[in-house]
């Protein structure tokens, strides 16, 4: 596994400051190198902490508990979250300390 974790579960995230901003239901478009068409990416919740770091929280509907998620499902979500990060970067956002989280519902 690479040193950067692109997939985390909601309960692993903690904010240590009250100085945060929450932005909901954001859609951004970007041309990603190596892809023919422009991509549109939807972000359910973006938390901006007091250091300006972005923390993305996207909801995913699931009928199965997390411990039953197969590796294919997890890999699909990892790929999706990596693309979301690329779209942010293509729009000029610093994603070096960006964290990506799935909220299963």
BELHU-V916596 format. One record per backbone hydrogen bond with DSSP energy under -0.5 kcal/mol. NH is the residue of the N-H (numbers start at 1). CO is the residue of the C=O. E is the energy in kcal/mol with one decimal. If there is no record, write none. Layout:
BEGIN
nh: <NH NH>
co: <CO CO>
e: <E E>
END
This chain:
BEGIN
nh: <5 6 8 10 12 13 20 21 23 25 26 28 30 32 35 39 41 43 45 46 47 48 49 49 52 55 56 57 58 60 68 69 74 75 76 77 78 79 80 81 82 83 84 85 86 87 88 89 90 91 91 92 93 95 98 99 101 102 103 104 105>
co: <3 4 100 102 9 10 18 48 46 44 43 41 39 30 32 30 28 26 57 23 55 21 47 53 49 47 99 45 101 103 65 66 70 71 72 73 74 75 76 77 78 79 80 81 82 83 84 85 86 87 88 89 88 93 95 54 56 8 58 102 60>
e: <-0.5 -0.6 -0.8 -1.3 -2.0 -1.8 -1.6 -2.2 -2.8 -2.3 -2.4 -2.4 -2.2 -0.7 -2.1 -3.3 -3.3 -3.3 -1.4 -3.1 -2.8 -2.8 -0.6 -2.2 -2.2 -2.1 -3.1 -2.8 -2.4 -2.1 -2.0 -1.9 -2.0 -2.7 -2.2 -2.1 -2.4 -2.3 -2.4 -2.6 -2.0 -2.0 -2.1 -1.9 -1.9 -2.4 -1.9 -2.3 -2.5 -1.0 -0.8 -1.8 -2.1 -0.7 -1.0 -2.0 -2.5 -2.2 -2.9 -0.6 -2.8>
END
